[in-house]
Amino acid sequence: MFDMGGMYLLLGVLLLAGLLAVGVYFVHSFALWQMAKNAGTAYSVLAWVPFAKYYIQGRLCDRSVTFRTGRRWHLAAILPILSLLSPSTLQIMLWEYLLPDVSFLYSYTGYGLQQLFRLIFLVAATAGLYYLYSDYSPAQAGLYTVLSFLFSSIAPAIFLMLLCSRIPLSAGGQSPPCAPGSGSFTTGWGNGPPPERRYYDPPVGLNRLPLDRDTLYPPREDVSGPNGPEL
């Protein structure tokens, strides 16, 4: 006799899994969209489009990588391509509808290539997210990166949602204090609240050298004009 109870249980599990996948997609897209808007990134609406949302994530990661290292990783081009080469279940269903012959997708070679590109995509995306987390919350960047690698299907969406309303260091933001009471600070992994911004302070960034909070920076060359200092 056919067990209808088991069938209903299976359908319920599949429904919950589908709702979770949709929820994670919405949270991830909203966080990327909000970050792109705050950063002034063009075409921020692409964060809601499958495949294309990794272009937005790559743009944000590229900005943080360049800010910290001075290099360009071109993740805005790499991540969308790797996303297409490492299709999810939904993407495979779409390919089944679009492609005339999908037998290669289910062959040993096709499946092996999909897993290989999934691993490459995971490594590239996690490396970019490390710099993105460092730009928004450097004190938690290491923990967020490890969890994003281990739980890649849900953790990045959660962490990006937590950070999307903050101002990144690359845009002049300051990291939150970590442990009040210390006599030193940095704009990255500082132990106390930084002092108020002064006119002659260097730009805020991860490469700023830690100085005692009472140390004054040497004034720059006087460029005063008839209307006061040039900003």
Residue pairs with C-beta under 8 A, 6 or more apart in sequence:
24 153
24 154
24 157
25 157
27 157
27 158
27 161
28 53
28 156
28 157
28 160
28 161
29 47
29 48
29 53
30 47
30 161
30 164
31 157
31 160
31 161
31 163
31 164
32 47
32 53
32 56
32 57
32 60
32 160
32 164
33 44
33 45
33 47
33 48
33 56
34 164
34 165
35 41
35 60
35 160
35 163
35 164
36 44
36 47
36 56
36 59
36 60
37 44
38 164
38 165
38 167
38 171
39 60
39 63
39 168
39 171
41 56
41 59
41 60
41 63
43 55
43 56
44 56
46 52
46 53
46 55
46 56
47 53
47 56
47 57
50 90
50 91
51 80
51 83
51 84
52 80
54 79
54 80
54 82
54 83
54 125
55 76
55 77
55 79
55 80
57 75
57 79
57 125
57 128
58 74
58 75
58 76
58 77
58 78
58 79
58 80
58 128
59 75
59 76
60 132
61 73
61 75
61 79
61 128
61 129
61 131
61 132
62 72
62 73
62 74
62 75
62 76
62 128
63 135
63 170
64 128
64 131
64 132
64 134
64 135
64 168
64 170
65 71
65 72
65 73
65 75
65 128
65 131
66 72
67 135
67 169
67 170
67 205
67 206
68 131
68 134
68 135
68 205
68 206
68 207
69 131
73 127
73 128
75 124
75 128
78 124
79 121
79 124
79 125
79 128
82 117
82 120
82 121
82 124
82 125
83 121
84 91
85 113
85 114
85 117
85 121
86 114
86 117
86 118
86 120
86 121
87 95
87 114
92 105
95 102
95 105
96 102
96 105
104 110
105 111
105 114
122 149
122 152
125 152
125 156
126 145
126 148
126 149
126 152
129 144
129 145
129 148
129 156
129 159
130 141
130 142
130 145
132 160
133 140
133 141
133 144
133 145
133 159
133 163
134 141
134 169
134 188
134 206
135 168
135 169
135 170
135 206
136 163
136 166
136 168
136 169
136 173
137 144
137 163
137 166
137 175
137 176
138 169
138 175
138 188
138 189
138 206
139 175
139 176
139 178
139 189
144 155
144 159
147 155
147 159
148 155
148 156
148 159
166 173
167 173
169 175
169 187
169 188
169 204
169 205
169 206
170 205
172 203
172 204
173 204
174 187
174 194
174 204
175 187
175 188
175 189
175 190
177 185
177 190
177 191
177 192
177 193
177 194
178 189
178 190
178 191
178 192
179 191
179 192
180 192
180 193
181 192
182 190
182 191
182 192
183 192
183 212
183 213
184 190
184 191
184 192
184 210
184 212
184 213
185 191
185 192
185 193
185 194
185 195
185 210
185 213
186 208
186 210
187 194
187 204
187 205
187 206
187 208
188 206
188 208
190 210
192 213
194 213
195 213
197 204
198 216
198 217
199 229
200 216
200 217
200 218
200 219
200 220
201 217
202 208
202 217
211 217
223 229
223 230
224 230
